Amino acid sequence: MSTDRAEPAPLVLYAGPPEEWDAYAGLIPAACAEAGVPITLVRDAPPEAVDYIVYAPKSDLSDFAPYTNAKAVLSLWAGVEKIVGNESLTQPLTRMSDDGLRLGMIDWVSGHVLRHHLGMDAHILGQDGVWRNDTIPPLARDRRVGVLGLGALGAACAQALARHGFAVSGWSRRAKAVEGVRSAHGDAGLAMVLAQSEILVLLLPLTPDTRHIINAATLAELPKGAIIINPGRGPLIDDDALLAALDAGHIGHATLDVFATEPLPAEHPYWAHPRVTVTPHIASATRPETAAEVIAANILRGERGEPLLYPVDRAAGY
């Protein structure tokens, strides 16, 4: 008689948004089973028994030190600035990158770039009975769009805009090659992209180097009347500097989805500014059905001793 015993299923702690537990409770185990690595998913367990942690900042978990046997912390969010500096987190950390986030961001960015490119607000908001057909928008190929940040989401959006015909330039801290996009890096590259961007899309991670990267000096480098679209991180923008540039007429409009304080306080001047559009952090979101597949893929890799997908560089902050 064989004495071999099956290895126990990995114990996975769900430390994500409580309101999404019902969805993930079914989707993550199902995705793991499909991937060939059955798991046990729980909301509470002795820390030393946990093999993996599925995490998002909306949970109450902040001390990772007791989880001495955890092989990885798998974030449900693309941004990790709220966790990457946690000194108790010594386990490998991954960020979320999935089709739901990517496709959602492409849709939102493309929609607002086209909205501003075509001047749609003038017609949507200007129904006054006066026939005005003296302004025809340029072709996409004649509109210069800049994208700051060429990570997974930034590169996907830049390429989508380029495929639509826009003249797209992209910037990242380090040199990157993105097919169909004129790519730049470093201080000189940033100045070049800013100077030519009639529409500027912000998709940088939030780090000490990118905080307030859009400030009085960089705003002044943009062409007069430039449009700013920010679905990245709120603190990429110095709010006072942007409001001053809008009031002065140097910036034509700002469409903002993310803010330094969320929800955006009702008294914040962005709400009432005639050249600001506020959307409530809806540009893209983690969708449980696609996120579960990424979680399963990483648990499978962890069990096989393979490199994890989308690892976070602690030194770089993303």
Residue frames as qw, qx, qy, qz and C-alpha x, y, z in Angstrom:
[[0.000, 0.889, 0.459, 0.000, 0.00, 0.00, 0.00],
 [0.395, 0.520, -0.034, 0.757, 1.33, 3.40, -0.94],
 [0.403, -0.601, -0.436, 0.535, 2.07, 5.80, 1.89],
 [0.222, 0.169, 0.198, 0.940, 2.25, 8.85, -0.40],
 [0.025, 0.710, 0.582, -0.395, -0.04, 11.63, 0.65],
 [0.312, 0.726, 0.332, 0.515, -1.30, 14.46, -1.53],
 [0.286, 0.027, -0.234, 0.929, 0.13, 17.85, -0.70],
 [0.050, 0.680, 0.591, -0.431, -2.44, 20.07, 1.03],
 [0.321, 0.762, 0.369, 0.426, -3.99, 22.75, -1.16],
 [0.315, 0.175, -0.185, 0.914, -2.32, 26.16, -0.79],
 [0.166, -0.732, -0.580, 0.316, -4.10, 28.33, 1.75],
 [0.245, 0.378, 0.225, 0.864, -4.87, 31.73, 0.25],
 [0.120, -0.564, -0.516, 0.633, -5.95, 34.66, 2.41],
 [0.171, 0.686, 0.445, 0.550, -8.34, 37.13, 0.80],
 [0.299, -0.567, -0.289, 0.711, -7.49, 40.61, 2.13],
 [0.144, 0.247, 0.449, 0.847, -9.30, 42.65, -0.48],
 [0.331, -0.186, -0.009, -0.925, -12.42, 44.82, -0.63],
 [0.301, 0.093, 0.848, -0.426, -15.04, 43.23, 1.66],
 [0.596, 0.451, 0.207, -0.631, -17.82, 44.12, -0.75],
 [0.584, 0.505, -0.521, -0.364, -16.15, 42.03, -3.48],
 [0.327, -0.318, 0.874, -0.170, -15.67, 38.88, -1.38],
 [0.751, 0.274, 0.496, -0.339, -18.76, 37.19, -2.80],
 [0.678, 0.681, -0.197, -0.195, -17.39, 37.54, -6.34],
 [0.220, 0.658, -0.716, 0.079, -13.82, 36.52, -5.57],
 [0.579, -0.270, 0.699, -0.320, -14.88, 33.66, -3.30],
 [0.857, 0.311, 0.391, -0.130, -16.10, 31.81, -6.35],
 [0.597, 0.786, -0.157, -0.039, -13.90, 33.19, -9.12],
 [0.013, -0.749, 0.659, -0.064, -10.43, 32.75, -7.61],
 [0.601, -0.207, 0.766, -0.094, -10.83, 29.07, -6.60],
 [0.793, 0.494, 0.334, -0.122, -12.45, 28.33, -9.97],
 [0.440, 0.840, -0.316, -0.024, -9.61, 30.02, -11.87],
 [0.236, -0.614, 0.749, -0.083, -7.03, 28.18, -9.78],
 [0.749, 0.051, 0.649, -0.125, -8.73, 24.84, -10.37],
 [0.716, 0.687, 0.091, -0.088, -8.82, 25.58, -14.09],
 [0.230, 0.830, -0.505, 0.054, -5.10, 26.38, -13.97],
 [0.836, 0.096, -0.530, 0.106, -4.42, 23.05, -12.23],
 [0.300, 0.183, -0.620, 0.701, -3.65, 24.33, -8.74],
 [0.478, -0.658, -0.529, -0.244, -6.63, 23.80, -6.38],
 [0.162, 0.306, -0.444, 0.826, -6.58, 26.18, -3.40],
 [0.306, -0.652, -0.665, 0.195, -8.46, 26.97, -0.22],
 [0.107, 0.480, 0.047, 0.870, -9.54, 30.63, -0.14],
 [0.424, -0.600, -0.612, 0.293, -10.35, 32.13, 3.27],
 [0.017, -0.860, -0.067, -0.505, -10.95, 35.52, 4.88],
 [0.413, -0.745, 0.418, -0.317, -9.26, 34.59, 8.15],
 [0.941, 0.052, -0.303, 0.140, -6.61, 32.06, 9.15],
 [0.666, -0.635, 0.131, 0.370, -3.63, 31.70, 11.49],
 [0.239, 0.889, -0.289, -0.262, -0.98, 33.89, 9.82],
 [0.268, -0.524, 0.784, 0.200, 1.67, 31.17, 9.83],
 [0.611, 0.217, 0.761, 0.004, -0.65, 28.86, 7.83],
 [0.491, 0.796, 0.143, -0.324, -1.14, 31.28, 4.93],
 [0.720, 0.038, 0.453, 0.525, 0.66, 30.51, 1.65],
 [0.246, 0.324, 0.356, 0.841, -0.48, 33.52, -0.41],
 [0.032, 0.586, 0.454, -0.670, -2.20, 36.83, 0.32],
 [0.210, 0.563, 0.537, 0.592, -4.59, 38.41, -2.19],
 [0.300, -0.506, -0.346, 0.731, -4.49, 42.06, -1.17],
 [0.162, 0.660, 0.292, 0.673, -5.94, 45.50, -1.82],
 [0.168, 0.184, -0.408, 0.878, -5.64, 48.60, 0.40],
 [0.529, -0.400, -0.159, -0.731, -9.37, 48.62, 1.16],
 [0.788, -0.280, -0.545, 0.057, -8.73, 45.73, 3.55],
 [0.503, -0.846, 0.105, -0.144, -7.69, 46.09, 7.18],
 [0.917, -0.125, 0.033, 0.378, -4.41, 44.23, 6.68],
 [0.171, 0.948, -0.223, 0.149, -1.37, 46.42, 7.30],
 [0.364, -0.659, 0.655, -0.058, 1.05, 44.19, 9.23],
 [0.848, 0.339, -0.358, -0.192, 2.54, 41.44, 7.08],
 [0.016, 0.599, -0.758, 0.257, 5.21, 40.36, 9.58],
 [0.654, -0.179, 0.642, -0.357, 3.18, 37.47, 11.11],
 [0.884, 0.398, 0.070, -0.235, 2.76, 35.84, 7.68],
 [0.341, -0.665, 0.625, 0.226, 6.11, 34.14, 7.89],
 [0.532, 0.000, 0.809, 0.250, 5.34, 31.38, 5.39],
 [0.528, 0.749, 0.269, -0.298, 3.54, 33.47, 2.78],
 [0.682, 0.066, 0.454, 0.570, 5.20, 33.02, -0.60],
 [0.184, 0.240, 0.328, 0.895, 3.82, 36.24, -2.13],
 [0.179, 0.576, 0.454, -0.656, 1.43, 39.14, -1.70],
 [0.256, 0.314, 0.694, 0.595, -0.68, 39.43, -4.85],
 [0.110, 0.366, 0.231, -0.894, -2.19, 42.90, -5.22],
 [0.366, 0.605, 0.706, 0.046, -5.56, 43.40, -6.87],
 [0.144, 0.940, 0.096, -0.295, -4.62, 46.98, -7.75],
 [0.708, 0.570, -0.009, 0.417, -2.37, 48.24, -10.52],
 [0.061, 0.784, -0.304, 0.537, -1.01, 50.97, -8.23],
 [0.798, -0.263, -0.476, 0.260, 1.06, 49.87, -5.25],
 [0.194, 0.557, -0.285, 0.756, 2.13, 53.19, -3.74],
 [0.588, -0.581, 0.101, -0.554, -0.02, 52.55, -0.66],
 [0.954, -0.290, 0.068, -0.037, 1.81, 49.33, 0.18],
 [0.786, 0.452, -0.253, 0.338, 5.27, 49.39, -1.40],
 [0.131, 0.639, -0.451, 0.609, 6.77, 51.36, 1.50],
 [0.801, -0.497, 0.032, -0.332, 5.34, 49.08, 4.22],
 [0.062, 0.640, -0.746, 0.174, 8.38, 47.90, 6.16],
 [0.644, -0.164, 0.681, -0.308, 6.58, 44.81, 7.45],
 [0.859, 0.455, 0.094, -0.216, 6.11, 43.59, 3.88],
 [0.255, -0.604, 0.704, 0.272, 9.11, 41.39, 3.15],
 [0.681, 0.229, 0.693, 0.063, 7.34, 38.88, 0.92],
 [0.214, 0.070, 0.587, 0.777, 7.48, 39.18, -2.89],
 [0.297, 0.581, 0.387, -0.651, 4.86, 41.67, -4.10],
 [0.268, 0.236, 0.692, 0.627, 3.06, 41.68, -7.44],
 [0.283, 0.328, 0.113, -0.894, 0.76, 44.27, -8.99],
 [0.600, 0.449, 0.644, -0.157, -2.37, 43.64, -11.03],
 [0.179, 0.445, -0.475, -0.738, -2.13, 43.79, -14.81],
 [0.427, 0.259, 0.867, -0.013, -5.02, 42.20, -16.65],
 [0.150, 0.345, 0.644, 0.666, -7.19, 42.59, -19.71],
 [0.151, -0.805, -0.573, 0.010, -9.98, 44.25, -17.73],
 [0.315, -0.742, -0.030, 0.592, -7.75, 47.07, -16.53],
 [0.325, -0.190, 0.509, 0.774, -6.05, 47.47, -19.92],
 [0.097, 0.451, 0.711, 0.530, -9.17, 47.47, -22.07],
 [0.184, -0.836, -0.491, 0.160, -11.10, 49.68, -19.67],
 [0.311, -0.654, 0.085, 0.684, -8.32, 52.27, -19.66],
 [0.256, 0.042, 0.613, 0.746, -8.03, 52.21, -23.46],
 [0.005, 0.672, 0.689, 0.272, -11.78, 52.86, -23.75],
 [0.243, -0.862, -0.311, 0.320, -11.79, 55.76, -21.28],
 [0.339, -0.515, 0.272, 0.739, -8.65, 57.44, -22.61],
 [0.237, 0.191, 0.678, 0.669, -9.66, 57.03, -26.25],
 [0.025, -0.761, -0.639, -0.111, -13.12, 58.41, -25.54],
 [0.227, -0.877, -0.160, 0.391, -11.86, 61.57, -23.85],
 [0.351, -0.319, 0.444, 0.760, -9.05, 62.17, -26.33],
 [0.162, 0.394, 0.711, 0.560, -11.61, 61.97, -29.15],
 [0.120, -0.839, -0.513, 0.133, -14.01, 64.18, -27.22],
 [0.239, -0.783, 0.061, 0.572, -11.44, 66.95, -26.95],
 [0.353, -0.109, 0.619, 0.693, -9.98, 66.36, -30.42],
 [0.094, 0.497, 0.719, 0.477, -13.42, 66.77, -32.02],
 [0.080, -0.113, 0.162, -0.977, -14.49, 69.65, -29.74],
 [0.294, -0.404, -0.829, -0.251, -17.62, 67.72, -28.81],
 [0.189, -0.464, -0.592, 0.631, -18.37, 69.79, -25.69],
 [0.082, 0.179, -0.125, -0.972, -19.22, 72.81, -27.83],
 [0.447, -0.133, -0.592, -0.657, -22.14, 70.92, -29.35],
 [0.464, -0.335, -0.811, 0.121, -23.15, 68.74, -26.41],
 [0.282, -0.503, -0.497, 0.648, -23.23, 71.69, -24.00],
 [0.035, -0.306, 0.102, 0.946, -24.08, 74.47, -26.48],
 [0.098, 0.467, 0.809, 0.342, -27.56, 73.69, -27.80],
 [0.006, -0.497, -0.304, 0.813, -28.80, 77.28, -28.14],
 [0.506, 0.709, 0.463, -0.163, -30.48, 77.26, -31.57],
 [0.165, 0.857, -0.319, -0.370, -27.58, 78.95, -33.37],
 [0.936, 0.308, 0.116, 0.126, -26.18, 77.11, -36.41],
 [0.126, -0.852, 0.475, 0.179, -22.37, 77.17, -36.25],
 [0.951, 0.134, 0.238, 0.147, -20.44, 75.10, -38.77],
 [0.342, 0.896, -0.261, 0.110, -17.37, 77.24, -39.27],
 [0.236, -0.657, 0.704, -0.129, -15.03, 75.09, -37.18],
 [0.939, 0.157, -0.270, -0.143, -14.01, 71.71, -38.55],
 [0.679, -0.611, 0.398, 0.088, -11.71, 69.57, -36.36],
 [0.219, 0.637, -0.697, -0.246, -8.40, 68.45, -37.83],
 [0.880, 0.086, -0.448, -0.128, -7.78, 64.86, -38.78],
 [0.834, -0.542, 0.068, 0.069, -6.35, 62.65, -36.05],
 [0.828, 0.167, 0.025, 0.535, -3.04, 62.49, -37.92],
 [0.248, 0.629, -0.042, 0.735, -2.70, 66.24, -37.43],
 [0.550, -0.752, 0.038, -0.362, -3.39, 66.17, -33.68],
 [0.435, 0.420, -0.686, 0.405, -0.36, 65.71, -31.45],
 [0.784, -0.543, -0.099, -0.285, -0.97, 63.61, -28.36],
 [0.223, 0.525, -0.726, 0.385, 1.52, 62.93, -25.58],
 [0.858, -0.398, -0.282, -0.163, 1.37, 60.08, -23.09],
 [0.027, -0.652, 0.637, -0.410, 3.45, 60.29, -19.92],
 [0.608, -0.238, 0.696, -0.297, 4.08, 56.75, -18.67],
 [0.626, 0.368, -0.561, -0.398, 4.74, 53.79, -20.93],
 [0.335, -0.181, 0.884, -0.271, 4.03, 50.94, -18.56],
 [0.208, 0.254, 0.933, 0.147, 1.40, 48.32, -19.37],
 [0.208, 0.759, 0.564, -0.250, -1.51, 50.77, -19.37],
 [0.034, 0.783, -0.156, -0.602, 0.34, 53.74, -20.85],
 [0.130, -0.281, 0.779, 0.546, 1.83, 51.75, -23.71],
 [0.238, 0.413, 0.874, 0.098, -1.55, 50.14, -24.49],
 [0.174, 0.837, 0.370, -0.364, -3.29, 53.53, -24.60],
 [0.046, -0.676, 0.389, 0.624, -0.53, 55.14, -26.66],
 [0.179, -0.068, 0.870, 0.454, -0.67, 52.34, -29.21],
 [0.236, 0.605, 0.757, -0.070, -4.47, 52.48, -29.39],
 [0.122, 0.857, 0.108, -0.489, -4.33, 56.22, -30.07],
 [0.106, -0.500, 0.627, 0.589, -1.62, 55.72, -32.67],
 [0.257, 0.213, 0.904, 0.267, -3.72, 53.06, -34.42],
 [0.226, 0.781, 0.528, -0.248, -6.55, 55.58, -34.58],
 [0.521, 0.667, 0.215, 0.488, -4.20, 57.86, -36.47],
 [0.265, -0.964, 0.031, 0.021, -3.03, 60.36, -33.83],
 [0.526, 0.591, -0.429, 0.437, 0.57, 61.55, -33.85],
 [0.767, -0.630, -0.089, -0.087, 1.57, 60.04, -30.49],
 [0.363, 0.552, -0.592, 0.462, 4.69, 60.65, -28.43],
 [0.805, -0.525, -0.267, -0.070, 5.32, 58.85, -25.16],
 [0.117, 0.698, -0.530, 0.467, 7.65, 59.46, -22.24],
 [0.882, -0.401, -0.245, 0.032, 9.04, 57.22, -19.54],
 [0.429, -0.841, 0.315, 0.099, 11.82, 57.59, -16.99],
 [0.487, -0.363, 0.711, 0.354, 13.89, 54.89, -18.68],
 [0.286, 0.361, -0.578, -0.674, 14.21, 54.24, -22.40],
 [0.585, 0.219, 0.755, -0.200, 11.42, 52.10, -23.84],
 [0.106, 0.131, -0.660, -0.732, 10.49, 51.11, -27.37],
 [0.471, 0.403, 0.651, -0.439, 6.75, 51.09, -28.10],
 [0.319, 0.201, 0.720, 0.582, 5.75, 50.20, -31.63],
 [0.075, 0.704, 0.563, 0.427, 3.96, 53.04, -33.42],
 [0.329, -0.924, -0.184, 0.063, 4.84, 55.59, -30.73],
 [0.418, 0.663, -0.304, 0.542, 7.64, 58.14, -30.77],
 [0.760, -0.561, -0.291, 0.151, 9.24, 57.29, -27.43],
 [0.232, 0.708, -0.331, 0.580, 11.40, 59.53, -25.28],
 [0.742, -0.508, -0.374, 0.227, 12.94, 59.44, -21.82],
 [0.540, -0.149, -0.184, 0.808, 14.91, 61.60, -19.40],
 [0.042, -0.656, -0.264, 0.706, 14.62, 65.33, -18.83],
 [0.056, 0.318, -0.467, -0.823, 15.23, 66.28, -22.46],
 [0.100, -0.237, -0.894, -0.367, 12.66, 63.75, -23.61],
 [0.056, -0.629, -0.681, 0.371, 10.08, 65.09, -21.18],
 [0.024, 0.575, -0.021, -0.818, 10.59, 68.63, -22.47],
 [0.076, 0.112, -0.711, -0.690, 10.17, 67.41, -26.05],
 [0.104, -0.417, -0.894, -0.127, 6.94, 65.55, -25.35],
 [0.049, -0.662, -0.488, 0.567, 5.45, 68.43, -23.37],
 [0.007, -0.448, 0.228, 0.865, 6.30, 71.00, -26.05],
 [0.206, 0.058, -0.708, -0.673, 4.39, 69.08, -28.75],
 [0.063, -0.329, -0.935, 0.118, 1.40, 67.77, -26.78],
 [0.317, -0.280, -0.217, -0.880, -1.86, 69.43, -27.71],
 [0.824, -0.396, -0.110, -0.391, -3.50, 66.69, -25.62],
 [0.178, 0.479, -0.786, 0.348, -1.49, 65.22, -22.72],
 [0.857, -0.311, -0.300, -0.279, -2.48, 61.93, -21.03],
 [0.136, -0.621, 0.664, -0.394, -1.00, 61.08, -17.62],
 [0.949, -0.125, -0.211, -0.198, -0.47, 57.39, -16.88],
 [0.330, 0.521, -0.663, 0.425, 2.62, 57.43, -14.69],
 [0.665, -0.413, -0.586, 0.208, 2.94, 55.52, -11.42],
 [0.264, -0.913, 0.059, -0.305, 3.12, 57.67, -8.30],
 [0.805, -0.103, -0.255, 0.526, 6.66, 57.83, -6.92],
 [0.343, -0.727, -0.088, 0.588, 8.70, 60.57, -5.23],
 [0.307, -0.171, 0.462, 0.815, 10.05, 61.43, -8.71],
 [0.017, 0.402, 0.679, 0.614, 6.63, 61.74, -10.35],
 [0.164, -0.720, -0.574, 0.352, 4.74, 63.55, -7.58],
 [0.086, 0.886, 0.111, -0.442, 3.73, 66.97, -8.97],
 [0.529, -0.019, 0.540, 0.655, 5.47, 66.26, -12.27],
 [0.118, 0.668, 0.467, 0.567, 2.77, 68.52, -13.69],
 [0.364, -0.625, -0.311, 0.617, 3.61, 71.82, -12.00],
 [0.163, 0.896, 0.067, -0.408, 3.94, 75.49, -12.92],
 [0.132, -0.602, 0.604, 0.506, 7.16, 74.89, -14.86],
 [0.282, 0.051, 0.900, 0.329, 6.00, 71.86, -16.84],
 [0.323, 0.717, 0.586, -0.194, 2.58, 73.38, -17.53],
 [0.100, 0.834, -0.149, -0.522, 4.34, 76.37, -19.07],
 [0.205, -0.352, 0.776, 0.482, 6.09, 74.01, -21.52],
 [0.410, 0.427, 0.805, 0.045, 2.79, 72.81, -22.98],
 [0.112, 0.305, 0.451, 0.831, 1.33, 74.58, -26.03],
 [0.272, 0.076, 0.279, -0.918, -1.23, 77.30, -25.26],
 [0.713, 0.065, -0.122, -0.688, -4.68, 75.74, -25.05],
 [0.340, 0.203, -0.918, -0.010, -3.38, 72.22, -24.34],
 [0.799, -0.340, -0.147, -0.474, -5.74, 69.65, -22.85],
 [0.002, 0.389, -0.863, 0.321, -4.70, 67.54, -19.83],
 [0.846, -0.179, -0.303, -0.400, -6.29, 64.15, -19.21],
 [0.001, -0.473, 0.790, -0.390, -5.38, 62.39, -15.96],
 [0.888, -0.219, -0.208, -0.346, -6.57, 58.82, -15.29],
 [0.620, 0.315, -0.625, 0.355, -3.26, 57.92, -13.61],
 [0.520, -0.404, -0.563, 0.500, -2.67, 59.24, -10.10],
 [0.093, -0.944, -0.306, -0.074, -4.02, 62.46, -8.54],
 [0.443, -0.805, 0.127, 0.373, -0.77, 63.69, -6.98],
 [0.647, 0.206, 0.365, 0.637, 0.94, 63.70, -10.38],
 [0.135, 0.710, 0.282, 0.631, -0.58, 67.19, -10.63],
 [0.197, -0.187, -0.395, 0.878, 0.08, 70.25, -8.51],
 [0.083, 0.703, 0.705, 0.036, -3.56, 71.32, -8.20],
 [0.091, -0.829, -0.142, 0.532, -2.83, 74.99, -7.44],
 [0.189, -0.398, 0.533, 0.723, -0.54, 75.25, -10.46],
 [0.162, 0.312, 0.836, 0.422, -3.11, 73.63, -12.75],
 [0.024, 0.807, 0.561, -0.183, -5.91, 75.90, -11.54],
 [0.131, -0.735, 0.116, 0.655, -3.70, 78.95, -12.12],
 [0.180, -0.171, 0.705, 0.664, -2.84, 77.76, -15.65],
 [0.115, 0.545, 0.808, 0.195, -6.53, 77.17, -16.41],
 [0.046, -0.852, -0.354, 0.383, -7.51, 80.60, -15.08],
 [0.159, -0.620, 0.332, 0.693, -4.78, 82.21, -17.16],
 [0.719, 0.587, 0.022, -0.371, -6.02, 80.46, -20.29],
 [0.076, 0.602, -0.765, -0.217, -2.76, 78.64, -20.95],
 [0.124, 0.042, 0.991, 0.011, -4.41, 75.27, -20.36],
 [0.379, -0.126, -0.435, -0.807, -7.64, 74.85, -22.31],
 [0.815, -0.304, -0.103, -0.483, -9.26, 72.09, -20.27],
 [0.006, 0.359, -0.898, 0.253, -8.47, 69.38, -17.75],
 [0.839, -0.172, -0.299, -0.420, -10.35, 66.08, -17.58],
 [0.009, -0.470, 0.771, -0.429, -9.47, 64.47, -14.26],
 [0.792, -0.207, -0.499, -0.285, -10.41, 61.04, -12.97],
 [0.763, -0.267, -0.440, 0.391, -8.05, 60.80, -9.97],
 [0.127, -0.868, 0.054, -0.477, -7.30, 63.19, -7.13],
 [0.226, 0.413, -0.678, 0.564, -5.00, 63.70, -4.17],
 [0.309, 0.020, 0.707, -0.636, -8.02, 63.30, -1.88],
 [0.441, -0.102, -0.682, -0.575, -10.80, 60.91, -2.81],
 [0.339, 0.727, 0.543, 0.249, -13.70, 61.30, -2.88],
 [0.279, 0.315, 0.048, 0.906, -12.98, 64.81, -4.17],
 [0.063, -0.433, -0.578, 0.689, -14.36, 67.19, -1.50],
 [0.234, 0.758, 0.600, 0.101, -17.55, 68.97, -2.54],
 [0.079, -0.946, -0.054, 0.310, -15.93, 72.34, -1.93],
 [0.585, -0.239, 0.444, 0.636, -12.93, 71.68, -4.17],
 [0.228, 0.645, -0.120, -0.720, -12.63, 74.29, -6.95],
 [0.078, -0.118, 0.861, 0.488, -12.37, 71.60, -9.62],
 [0.238, 0.472, 0.840, -0.124, -16.08, 70.86, -9.31],
 [0.223, 0.839, 0.356, -0.345, -17.22, 74.34, -10.35],
 [0.183, -0.533, 0.424, 0.709, -14.43, 75.28, -12.74],
 [0.673, 0.575, 0.091, -0.456, -15.80, 75.81, -16.26],
 [0.564, 0.614, -0.533, -0.144, -12.75, 74.20, -17.88],
 [0.105, -0.329, 0.912, -0.221, -12.49, 71.11, -15.67],
 [0.805, -0.103, -0.381, -0.443, -14.30, 67.81, -16.06],
 [0.317, -0.396, 0.775, -0.375, -14.37, 65.60, -12.96],
 [0.810, -0.040, -0.491, -0.319, -15.01, 61.88, -13.29],
 [0.620, -0.612, 0.336, -0.358, -15.12, 59.84, -10.04],
 [0.225, -0.481, 0.847, 0.028, -12.17, 57.43, -10.46],
 [0.812, 0.262, 0.435, -0.286, -13.95, 55.31, -13.05],
 [0.354, 0.670, -0.522, -0.392, -11.42, 55.32, -15.91],
 [0.679, 0.183, -0.705, -0.091, -10.56, 51.70, -15.26],
 [0.625, -0.481, 0.417, -0.452, -11.06, 49.23, -12.47],
 [0.033, -0.248, 0.968, -0.011, -10.02, 45.74, -11.46],
 [0.767, -0.009, -0.217, -0.604, -12.68, 43.36, -12.71],
 [0.650, -0.374, 0.621, -0.229, -12.91, 40.21, -10.58],
 [0.929, 0.276, 0.223, -0.102, -13.43, 37.85, -13.53],
 [0.674, 0.646, -0.259, 0.249, -10.17, 38.84, -15.26],
 [0.151, -0.741, 0.545, -0.363, -8.20, 39.56, -12.07],
 [0.857, -0.269, 0.387, -0.207, -8.91, 36.04, -10.80],
 [0.909, 0.393, -0.032, 0.133, -7.11, 34.60, -13.83],
 [0.326, 0.734, -0.425, 0.417, -3.97, 36.61, -13.05],
 [0.528, -0.569, 0.496, -0.389, -4.09, 35.59, -9.37],
 [0.967, -0.004, 0.236, -0.096, -4.40, 31.94, -10.42],
 [0.747, 0.579, -0.212, 0.250, -1.50, 32.23, -12.85],
 [0.065, 0.727, -0.515, 0.450, 0.74, 33.65, -10.14],
 [0.734, -0.398, 0.452, -0.313, -0.22, 31.02, -7.56],
 [0.967, 0.244, 0.062, 0.044, 0.57, 28.33, -10.12],
 [0.516, 0.682, -0.351, 0.381, 3.94, 29.95, -10.78],
 [0.313, -0.677, 0.500, -0.441, 4.62, 30.23, -7.06],
 [0.897, -0.198, 0.343, -0.198, 3.87, 26.56, -6.54],
 [0.903, 0.379, 0.014, 0.202, 6.18, 25.63, -9.41],
 [0.604, -0.527, 0.135, 0.582, 8.98, 27.90, -8.19],
 [0.487, 0.473, 0.381, 0.628, 8.75, 30.02, -11.33],
 [0.145, -0.041, -0.096, 0.984, 9.15, 33.82, -11.53],
 [0.169, 0.631, 0.646, -0.395, 5.95, 35.66, -10.67],
 [0.278, 0.617, 0.457, 0.577, 4.10, 37.83, -13.16],
 [0.056, -0.830, -0.146, -0.536, 4.20, 41.62, -12.70],
 [0.659, -0.373, -0.388, 0.525, 6.67, 41.79, -9.78],
 [0.089, -0.987, -0.078, -0.106, 7.04, 45.14, -8.04],
 [0.605, 0.331, -0.283, 0.667, 10.46, 46.78, -7.98],
 [0.460, -0.742, -0.393, 0.288, 10.61, 48.07, -4.39],
 [0.438, -0.314, 0.068, 0.840, 13.44, 50.50, -5.17],
 [0.056, 0.219, 0.458, 0.860, 11.60, 52.05, -8.12],
 [0.282, 0.180, 0.466, -0.820, 8.27, 52.04, -6.26],
 [0.723, 0.337, 0.047, -0.602, 6.24, 50.25, -8.94]]
